[in-house]
Amino acid sequence: MATIGVRDTPVRRVIHRAAELVRAELLCVAMALDGPELHGMWVGGHLEAFEVAADLSSRLNVVRVPQPFKRVLSMPAERYDDLWTAAKAMYKTEPVLADGGEVVIFAPHITEVSYTHGRLIDQVGYHVRDYFLGQWERFKDVPGAILAHSTHVKGSGTYDDVTCTERPRIQVTLATSIPEERCRRINLGYADYRAIDPAEWADQGGDELLVVRAAGEKLYRLDQSA
């Protein structure tokens, strides 16, 4: 979570270094979009094209807020038809949640955890990263994509391997058409979407509640200069 929206990361350095090892001439095509609208396209060296595109993208696609919120109602678009694809509604709003806060993924149209990987996710559940690292022998044979998705949705937190206690930083609650029993089984919270009025949340607003429509399209981060 700490690397999303950050230009210079260890992973990005590995990608750039790998590109330097390719002997053939390389051209990088980098684009900056705001929704469906193209705002810029650069073709050139992989470093130069990436840098200018990332700079514009950070201005177009990152929403900076002055203080964290206690609760976020995150509403992914209907084209994300399972939690696997709608996961960005969590990890693109999580940075602006206060410790102990809650993100509610409001998506009545979602009926499935993952059409492709649901069986494995049902077995593993959603947990913080250290939950898996602290019990690696138990989870080492689970595909990395499953574990990564699990931690992206659950968010940051800690795991005490002495007491076997997991402590997520925030609460993740599904207000979808996924049954309550399944939500609990995969270690996520449940809320009845029929009891939630997004307009009411928006009216309450203030410094504690945030409503994000088309969630996942933009990254929310705290304004460090505020």
Secondary structure, 3 states (H helix, E strand, C coil): CCCCCCCCCHHHHHHHHHHHCCCCCCCEEEEEEECCEEEEEEEECHHHHHHHHHHHHHHHHEEEECCCEEEEEEEECCCCCCHHHHCHHHHCCHHHEEEEEEEEEEECCCCCCCCCCHHHHHHHCCCCHHHHHCCHHHHCCCCHHHHHHHHHHHCCEEEECCCCEEEECCEEEEEECCCHHHHHHCCCEECCHHHCCHHHHHHHCCCCEEEEEEECCCEEEECCCC
